[in-house]
Every structure is written in structure tokens, then in C-alpha cells.
Amino acid sequence: MEASLLLIPAVLGCGAMATGLARRHQARKLAHLLDARSSSVTELLDLQATVAEQMGEGAFQEQVKLSGEIVCTEPLTAPWSGEPCVAFIDTTTCLMEVRTETTRTDSDGNSRTEVSWERREQTLDKLERRQGFELRHGCQTLPLKPDDAELELETVFTEVEPATSRDTADTRQLGIRREEAILRASGMAFVVGECSDASGSLLLQAPQTGGLFVVRRGNEETFSRAIRRWRRIWMVSTWVLAGIAAILLLASL
């Protein structure tokens, strides 16, 4: 059997493994979401005070999920849009076409070279900043440290500028895209993470022993629905890729 006949099944098999890992990641994310206890800012503050009285400061630690209003007295200013926010990501991308050559040989041994241009993108620069803020529910607030959190960002700025470099024999410059995504410093947020007073004060933060830390809009229902949808998508993709790979492998025997 020629090695070239195994190439496509091997590539599809690798794709099936990758989508299987993605499905597993979504399954773990859903498990962490379901394991976290629903709470509120007021309840957590009261519970921490009780635990501190009985066991001392620094003893409270729990995986929780809750909703509240984002409050930030010193928000960041997104550089390109000028929007106040608690997090932003600025990405500069080079848009280009790359020349590729493909040589094909027919049954008579005649070779033919085909030239095509493929659209590609190359990240030139990426700037990310995050600012701590508070989650407010009623009259009570709870600080949140967004380091290592999975943030749901909103794209607020996109601009494509003319190319700054000349074309070459193998590349065509299409332009430079600047894109900015932010988490606004206002509005409601749904948070899944660890609530702990190990630092000396009660704080929402990334779990110290691994787990889910998410700050996003919406509520638990919409988040759970999105996770389940992606889990189904990756599962179907895994079975489809694995099935095609098996069929091609059997056909090449």
C-alpha cells in the first residue's frame, strides 16, 4: 500500500481526535458549571463572616456561580474605540494571499503544475489588559479579580487599513486589520469561579486547584445551553471524521 493513500485517513483521524478532545473539554466545563453552588453576593458575605468567626480568617473557599452588576470606579479606556471597560484585547492582523503550487501526475506520467492563491491571516500584534472590578447585588459588592478568567468580549471596533508593505512573488498584501473587543464596565454579568478570603478579604478569583472561571453576559441557562450545543457539534464532528477516515482506509486496502 502506498503511503500517500494513508495520508488523508491519517489527517481525518487526527481531526477526529482533536474534535474529541474539544468535546471532552466542553463536557468538563459543563460538569464544573453544574458542580458550582448558586449563590448571591449577600449570602457569600454573610457565610464568610460566619466561617471567619468560627474558624478564623482565610478559611472560607467555595466554588460558586452568581449574577450581579459590574461596578468599576477606575475602568480602563480601550485605546481604539475609547470605550470604558474592565478588559480589552486589541489585535492587529495582516491580510494576505499566498501563492501555492500543486503538481499533479496523470496515469500516463505527465506532470502538470497548478498555481493558486490562498487567503491567509497573520497576527502582527496583540495587546490585552484587564482591570479588577466589583460585582454588586442590591447594596452589597464583592471584588472580582479577572486574571485567568474566560471572558465574553464584545467586538466594538474593526478597521482595515491599506497594506504597508509591497507584494512579492509569493505574497499579495491585502491590508492590515485592527480589531478591538471589550468587556464593558457596566451591565449585568454571570460569574462562575472560586470565592475565597485566603488573600485577607473575600474575593472572586480563579480556582486555586483548577476549575471553571468565567465572566460573561446572560445567565446560567444561556451559558449551559451554549456549552451543550458545542458539545453536540464536536461529538458529531468526531463521528463524521472518524467514519470517513475508516471508509477511506478500508477502500485503500
Beta strands, then each sheet from edge to edge (+ up, - down):
strand 1: 37-38
strand 2: 61-71
strand 3: 76-77
strand 4: 84-105
strand 5: 111-130
strand 6: 133-137
strand 7: 140-144
strand 8: 150-151
strand 9: 154-161
strand 10: 171-184
strand 11: 188-196
strand 12: 203-205
strand 13: 214-216
sheet 1: 1+ 2+ 6- 7+
sheet 2: 1+ 2+ 11- 12+
sheet 3: 1+ 2+ 11- 13+ 8+
sheet 4: 3+ 4- 5+
sheet 5: 3+ 4- 10+ 9-
end
